[in-house]
Amino acid sequence: MTATEDIHDLTLKSIRVLIADLVQQFNGGHPGGAMGMAAIGIALWKYTLEFSPNDPGYFNRDRFVLSNGHTCLFQYVFQHLIGYKHMTMDQLKSYHSSRLDSLCPGHPEIEIPGIEITTGALGQGISNAVGLAIASKNLQETYNKPGFPVVSNHTFCMVGDACLQEGVTMEAVSLAGHLGLNNLTVIYDNNQISCDGSVDLTNTEDINAKFKATNWNVIEVFNGSEDVLEVAKALAESKLSTDKPTLINVHTNIGIGSNVENNCSAHGAAFGEEEVDRLHIINGFDPGLKYHIPAEVYEFFGDLVDKGDAYTQKWSKLVAEYVFNYPELGVDFQRRVNGELPNDWKNYIPSKFSASPTPSRASSGSVVNPLAKNINNFIVGSADLSPSVNLIWDKKVDFQNPQVNTSCGINGDYSGRYVHYGIREHAMAAISNGIAAFNKGTFIPVTSTFLIFYLYAAPAVRYGALSDLKVIHVATHDSIGMGEDGPTHQPIEIAALFRSMPNLNYIRPCDSEEVAGAWEIALEANGPTILSLSRHKLNQYPANSKRELVKKGAYIFKDIESPVLNIIGVGAEMGFAYESAELLTKYGLPSRVISFPSQKIFEEQSTEYKRSVLQRGQIPTIVIEAYAPNGWERYANAGFSMHTFGKSLPGNAVYEYFGYKVDSIVERIKSYMIRVQKDKSILWEFQDLNC
Amino acid sequence: MTATEDIHDLTLKSIRVLIADLVQQFNGGHPGGAMGMAAIGIALWKYTLEFSPNDPGYFNRDRFVLSNGHTCLFQYVFQHLIGYKHMTMDQLKSYHSSRLDSLCPGHPEIEIPGIEITTGALGQGISNAVGLAIASKNLQETYNKPGFPVVSNHTFCMVGDACLQEGVTMEAVSLAGHLGLNNLTVIYDNNQISCDGSVDLTNTEDINAKFKATNWNVIEVFNGSEDVLEVAKALAESKLSTDKPTLINVHTNIGIGSNVENNCSAHGAAFGEEEVDRLHIINGFDPGLKYHIPAEVYEFFGDLVDKGDAYTQKWSKLVAEYVFNYPELGVDFQRRVNGELPNDWKNYIPSKFSASPTPSRASSGSVVNPLAKNINNFIVGSADLSPSVNLIWDKKVDFQNPQVNTSCGINGDYSGRYVHYGIREHAMAAISNGIAAFNKGTFIPVTSTFLIFYLYAAPAVRYGALSDLKVIHVATHDSIGMGEDGPTHQPIEIAALFRSMPNLNYIRPCDSEEVAGAWEIALEANGPTILSLSRHKLNQYPANSKRELVKKGAYIFKDIESPVLNIIGVGAEMGFAYESAELLTKYGLPSRVISFPSQKIFEEQSTEYKRSVLQRGQIPTIVIEAYAPNGWERYANAGFSMHTFGKSLPGNAVYEYFGYKVDSIVERIKSYMIRVQKDKSILWEFQDLNC
């Protein structure tokens, strides 16, 4: 063996044994994949990636995403070896412990320095990686000048057999191939083992051919658990691709060296004390010596901190010269690097709107399109519903491989900021998470489709919330009032999911003014937002709706003297609430109207404010919304809601079919109020008034 | 032209003009795809499919699924032409109307005779079709004998460009290829147009190569909007495949003949009166004559009713002879055809369980595995979590292509009833919908993965609910108590989605006895059920839990004299409720315990029963569950719930971290009760006691 081979060998053995030790410690975790991938790790961090341990957030770093997140020890152990200060051996030992200060959770989390994005559910990471590559590509095309490659990073992503079976992966892969993202390398840890056993229990496709059919380069490495240089060569080759993303199909051995090598038992359990001892011995280590990394191994990675410092210094210098040479572009670039919007961004939001009935999807377009047109942080796209979601601005340029000439003649380039995601809702949301994760605030990705189809995207929406990524989801056609497409397309239970999802703002504005407020919230938020918008025209309430008060979650929309009840109106169904309240007031039941665009934001308000709005215990509150009621019971004593799926009828007819008609609503509320007068105890039990 | 070509030509023109008329009528709908696919329709219903208009449910019929459901006029118009009695011209004219008796909704719905399954959201139908093919294959292998092909049907599925972009499609396609389902033909309406414009805006992959890489036959037809016989030939050829499913890539022209032919404007809007008139004229029809089908066209399809009758008669005779020759198998087959379980199915469910702490996933296994082993209606599978979900029974046989020899040596054949779905949660649920839709009750598909990953599968779970398909989803690892895998794997908001989804039972049993009750509910239900089960061991309550009372949704778990409060315990968190109640009672606050496995089932009970359980207005109720609270406010005045994502810690530690510890729960409840005593008005506002 050469000296290089020697040190690779020692390093591989050290890492494998360390991983076995760490998993044995608390008798839990995922050792096999991490062990099998050790050679890939050396090839990546020693020989390929540009990064800086002293500055994990270095803007132009190569991004690395661990899509097979359960192998996180792989990344933690390498973080330790390559000099990330936070990742001490003591921290490594916190894996699977009950230590609250642990930086080694069961799956990688974005809050940990050097982790680009939280992964775990399979298929998310690779889709995020496509987003990271899109972000970089767009910045390159927007800012780079001859001699000034201020953005030049590459994105690398590890996937396992499992990630490649997930639908979201195949969506993202298809789009990445179409877009020709040559700055993306996916490394496939091909160990042919998953939880159930060998992969051929369920998958016998030709992965290489499948990727080639989807416009990818494919490189194959056969001895991938041992041959560091061969992997490094493939990684280097992938960076030279001119017009395609690259899949490196690396054949590895899960649980290499253990008695369960190449067996599914190596995947998710400790090996047992005896076997760990044996592993120490066959790898040349003393079984008594746990958590041991030889000095030579530390030394082998010892140059990486200095190299990292050199990268960041060189880049800072390059940027300084760039700003000097291209002052206007340079200032803009620095703003993006700082993750800022132009100070005057709010000026693009209309201060007033037409008073004629307007679909809230159109209101949304009138708010965001001037922003998207003028502010290059925005990168907007649709899952093939561009004509329906009102997100196209004048002279938009598509983010597109400039080599593609489309049949419909709408072409683009990599500086474009409108993405045709295709009918790939899940990948759209996951890719947008990746774009947002490139660097906080540099991009504001906007996605769009019908609210119902965000159920396809829900796992990615969840990861955005979990990772606090500012992605804005424009969800139109958000009520049964969307009409004839019928129950398959009418959302009933979708809001209940998103209202209960932590860290996510789900906002359902009732008119253009509230839409403006909702967009302001979304743009000022840290995490993701879903804007829930109507297909059909909604009445406008210039005298009642207030964008500033949307930021309270709920507010008194129409007050009245000596009210005897509150009616909560929400989004597309505000009209029913408003008109019912007017009629009830006329009939001697003075009714206040409360607009309630966001439960989550309302919960964040003071008790005093909440009480001033709802007057709980003083007067009954009735909610009108054409969704499942779940959650409204917190604010209302009774309500009109949906307990079945919808129906294929024109918008007005479907509302009426389910009892959403002012006359009948008013009658039912009157009879409810009579019942309440007779027996106050019914206030204790939420009443479904249209059941 | 030959006479055949003549009648094809007239039929094509009649259909295209009729579709234009029907969409123009109410100025809405999807004409283009249906027009472009007309030749495929002739090839299918005139020349290929075995079906019976007089008996739409004929057991051995070829199944046809319209995965691109928005082109539903295609199917409605052909139903009319081929003699389905319900589909009159008057009914066709109800498309997009406000008629409540319409059988022509905006997307095909299973309740309509001849519609195999509800489709609409893209990718569902093709995945359902894979399920239909699996069902048929399994029956063939189980029952057919030489000379007695009692099950011999083929499954055909139409897809559009859009379906093929959806991830769930690629999951189902990959599995269908692996399984070698030669009884499945997918017909690709390749018009290269989607809503945004030409498909090459977002997709430039080589579909044929992609399918071939996934073990599919591919046949290409180029003149697919005109050449009926070429399509019919391809369909016939696909039926001869010996070991692979077939994709027929049929090139068509969306909106053929219209001024928006091959343009996205043809997709989802009426053409306008003038253009419809022009379409009449160029196709040789009088513009004044709307909704007109020439007599020759009716005549052309006139033989199909008799042919259908002949099919059903022949099959009935075949089955009668089969029963005579194979009496035991024949009786079993007839039971399956009738969609029945053996009468004694409940005997397989244990009447008692061990009193030692047991994970409810294990309880579930002990209930269902004897059923699945002994009753061949069950077809069980997992999304690569077989070792974790406790669904493997002794001597199970995998549903597997017998030609595949797996590396791990676990092989199977088509009579097997355990499916390795792979890491394809969405397809697993959608395929299971298809299996259930084969014939009501013939199969009971069981799926399994962690609860959190049912979010990937949620759109398909929804379609099962919408179509009333009895599929049972075994969702394990259903609480933060699952531990170290962390927030990516700990469900917080998932229950809120499924509790608010119409027609779906979401049941969270607290111990083995309740698990037995939950399975009984699932097996007696009409629609789908999610069983929400723990990874970790749960205490058993033989004196308290009652399987019969699970069927009430909630019940008094432990009563007490003169209670001052109710504590609701749910599923894996029952222990906290039960022990807290004991301690509080000891401390002078006599506390009843309510077990609450299902909100939806509880809502179906009488008001009297609900009041007897909850005593709303008499004593406060506190719920303890480690999920988002949304929905519990209906039943409780206060609660312990989750308002953030979870944390990567061992199970006990993560519970404790979020305040789920008996001591601290008791302290908080005591202080809550003191506050209530001082000021009853706080009962009006739901209190989050661990915030």
Interface residues (C-beta under 8 A of the other chain):
Chain A: F26 G28 G29 G69 H70 H96 S97 S98 L100 S102 P105 G106 H107 E109 T118 T119 G120 A121 L122 G123 D161 A162 C163 Q165 E166 G167 V168 T169 M170 E171 S174 L175 G177 H178 Q192 S194 C195 D196 G197 S198 V199 D200 L201 T202 N203 T204 E205 D206 I207 A209 K210 K212 A213 T214 N215 N263 C264 S382 D384 L385 S386 P387 S388 D398 Q400 V404 T406 S407 C408 I410 H420 Y421 G422 I423 R424 H426 A427 I452 F453 L455 Y456 A458 P459 R462 Y463 A465 L466 E484 D485 G486 P487 T488 H489 I492 E493 A496 L497 R499 S500 M501 P502 N503 K610 R611 R616 G617 Y627 A628 P629 N630 G631 E633 R634 M642 H643 T644 F645 K647 S648 L649 P650 N652 A653 Y657 S681 W684 E685 F686
Chain B: F26 G28 G29 G69 H70 H96 S97 S98 L100 S102 P105 G106 H107 E109 T118 T119 G120 A121 L122 G123 A162 C163 Q165 E166 G167 V168 T169 M170 E171 S174 L175 G177 H178 Q192 S194 C195 D196 G197 S198 D200 L201 T202 N203 T204 E205 D206 I207 A209 K210 K212 A213 T214 N215 N263 C264 S382 D384 L385 S386 P387 S388 D398 Q400 V404 T406 S407 C408 I410 H420 Y421 G422 I423 R424 H426 A427 I452 F453 L455 Y456 A458 P459 R462 Y463 A465 L466 G483 E484 D485 G486 P487 T488 H489 I492 E493 A496 L497 R499 S500 M501 P502 N503 K610 R611 R616 G617 Y627 A628 P629 N630 G631 E633 R634 M642 H643 T644 F645 K647 S648 L649 P650 N652 A653 Y657 S681 W684 E685 F686
